[in-house]
Amino acid sequence: MLDYLLRFLVGGIAVSAFAALGDAIRPKTFAGLFGAAPSIALATVLIALSRQGADFVAIEARSMILGAGRLLLDSVRSPPEIRNVVSSRDHGGFSRLVCGGVGNYGHPDWPPMIVRLKLSALRGTSWREYLLRFALGGAATVVAGLIAAGFGPVVGGLFLSFPAIFPASATLVEKHVRERKEKAGLAGSRRGKEAAALDAVGAALGSFGLAAFAAVVWLTIGRFAAWALVPATAAWVVVAVAAWRLRRAL
């Protein structure tokens, strides 16, 4: 019981921290990268390493690569707003509307997109929403641990890439943008969906980084133990940002 309580607390803190960082970053496609942050994996690996050993974690990380691919598919399918953003270079007013005019995806008439930290945006999220994220993150981490214990590391590893951040973040993004635009007398519903679509595009790009994180853990956990999380996290950052920059250039 103590083991799963620890998983709940650590998972809730990790998910909440990444989600808050995503709230404070602009533009939204870049912030969306944090929807695919390795929050559950970071919360789980150290506990699994001490309980089951490096070989168990390595198998989980190998399956996590497949789970990251599933996250990519889930992030870009279904809603037409998401497919339109993924398939276009967005030459219209879409990014300017949602991101506050900070830039574009390579349009020659717009200034370069600048990544910036806007801490004041954190005040737009209520304590109930932070509590919801904490609870979802903790619950997802516990479920991942239960599945690994019951079905083994191959199946359990698939759930280390569960998007605990993305569902809540996308919903909150849609809600906040819709309410803000409706107060300004604009089409809040449509623009809220477009904002959520941008967040989903970021999560899709971040899933490449999630796969890189899992690959580094798989290849290095046996040699470096817990220290493998350092290069693994660095790999997530580098690959996710590179995917975001590549999309801008295409």
Sequence and secondary structure as in RCSB ss.txt:
>XXXX:A:sequence
MLDYLLRFLVGGIAVSAFAALGDAIRPKTFAGLFGAAPSIALATVLIALSRQGADFVAIEARSMILGAGRLLLDS
VRSPPEIRNVVSSRDHGGFSRLVCGGVGNYGHPDWPPMIVRLKLSALRGTSWREYLLRFALGGAATVVAGLIAAG
FGPVVGGLFLSFPAIFPASATLVEKHVRERKEKAGLAGSRRGKEAAALDAVGAALGSFGLAAFAAVVWLTIGRFA
AWALVPATAAWVVVAVAAWRLRRAL
>XXXX:A:secstr
 HHHHHHHHHHHHHHHHHHHHHHHEESHHHHGGGGG  HHHHHHHHHHHHHT HHHHHHHHHHHHHHHHHHHHHH
HSS HHHHHHHHS   SSHHHHHHTSS  SS TTS     EE GGGGGGS HHHHHHHHHHHHHHHHHHHHHHHH
H HHHHHHGGG  SSHHHHHHHHHHHHHHHHHHTTS HHHHHHHHHHHHHHHHHHHHHHHHHHHHHHHHHHHHHG
GGGHHHHHHHHHHHHHHHHHHHHH 
